[in-house]
Amino acid sequence: MKLLVFAHTPPPHHGQSYMVQLMLEGFGGDARKKTPGAPAPFGIECYHVNARFSRGLSDIGAFQGGKLFLIFWFCLQAVWLRFRYGVDNFYYVPAPGKRVALYRDWLVMFLCRPFFKNMILHWHAAGLGKWLETEAIITYRATTYRLFKPVALSLVLSRYNFADAEKLLSRRVRIVNNGIPDPCPDFATAVHPHRRERFETRRKIFAGDFSGAPVTVNVLFLAHCTREKGLFAALDGVLAANRELAARKLPMKLKLITAGNFVTDEEQAEFDARRKNPEVATAIEHLGFVSGERKTALLREADLFLFPTRYLGENQPVNLIEAMAFGLPIVTTRWRSLPEMLPPDYPGLVGGQNADEIATGMLKVLAVKSGERAREHFAAHFTIASHLASLAAALRSVETDVAKK
């Protein structure tokens, strides 16, 4: 199977670009750069158009004149690959419900769709279907349906995503979980004992059976530093939890460690202003963007992963998968696909970005969760091996189903 991958890889670095990178690496990379005759992993040859429209996080979804030229340039590459290598399957990641991003999708479909036999959409972002029905004017809906249809295959990350795929009348819809290489292969020997020890200390504190020195609990927020992603809600939740612990006279305090880039200057200025408050300054440490060994160390040393997101396009974020891989108890929002990522009846789900609810959720999870189940859930559902195998089988179904007819 030959697959035209019209999607960008990092930079800028976010969950969608990272997953595209993992897919390309798992399928052997761009076929043009491989040794002639080399086997294609999973039977899929990829031809990659690195459709990078944004240079940084602040550019994503923003209108810029230069992007119009890039759209035509990337589409020209795609059409050339179609005829040069006989690639007739077009893989694309559609936008969430954002007007500028949707305009880009319209142009790409208008310019490329007539040349390719099969359109394959991978719904890394969620919410387009609902946005089209509830917020967009009728001409937006009509234009989107007309330019995208017919869709041979929609790859979705959860049952929640079905609404997006069904709006575009996809012939086939397949659920394929995201998956990543195991970032903590030594969990059982190097991380798990530390997790258990810290949990036992917390359990004794909550039971009133602890007489040692006050304990600091490391709460990690690892995401783009925006209000939508939950940065300010996380801060307010930690402050509320610390006030509750002090009122109950428990020898424990939460410290919020934030890691990630700011997207807007306004939010960074607001964050910096809040840190001038002594109560806030002692409860938070901001590290900026982290990667590699520093990121691994943060995930190993954390006691809780906090992600109270209400981001419009949130779907199956990689940061939650990484937190599970490191055996971290999680508190996140009951938002879009997130509840489906966690085990049934998971106690760490909160309704939104209310500080008191977040504080209650954190204290509840810290008292009852040590992290082993999170690690088991990662191993059962979110490994790179299972992701690539499921993804390849779904992609190949486009051609095998056609062959059967």
Summary of the structure (lengths in Angstrom):
residues: 405
radius of gyration: 22.7
end to end distance: 17.4
largest distance: 73.6
contacts: 1348
relative contact order: 0.13
helix: 50%
strand: 15%
